[in-house]
Amino acid sequence: MSHLFHIPHGLDDPALWVLVAFFLFMGFLVFLRVPKLLAKTLDDRAAAISKELEDAARMREEAQELLASFQRRQRRAEAEAQSIIEMAREDAERMAADMRSSLKERLERRAAMAERKIEQAEADAMLEVRRRASEVAAKAAEDILRDKLDASARSGLIDASIKELPQRFN
């Protein structure tokens, strides 16, 4: 390496002029503060990268918070849906019980009404049988009396019956 910094003997040596040009160029760069500018540019770039990393970390935290919020909302929605399903099930069971009770009451009312109609029909039938029986008995008595009694006896029987009428209605 000693031959690298070895100063040649003549000014016509090109290596000398390259070395001089190199140091002049480096001095010119230092004079123009290029190393500071490079350092500042690199520092600015590092700061921008650092800011981008901080922004990315902040965005990640926000995304995680948003995800957690959505997961909480989803759990609440699922719980609410389950609650709605349970309420609907209870309502359906209550409605079915009400319908069974209502149906039972209607059937009982209809059975009672049918029983009353049957009882009324039986009573009407009994009255009809009694009426017919009395008609038949009256007709038979009339026939017997007509055959057995003569006209004068009938007339006496009618007169006696007419005299008894005021006593029977009082």
Buried (B, 14 or more C-beta within 10 A) or exposed (E): EEEEEEEEEEEEEEEBEEBEEEEEEEEEEEEEEEEEEEEEEEEEEEEEEEEEEEEEEEEEEEEEEEEEEEEEEEEEEEEEEEEEEEEEEEEEEEEEEEEEEEEEEEEEEEEEEEEEEEEEEEEEEEEEEEEEEEEEEEEEEEEEEEEEEEEEEEEEEEEEEEEEEEEEEE
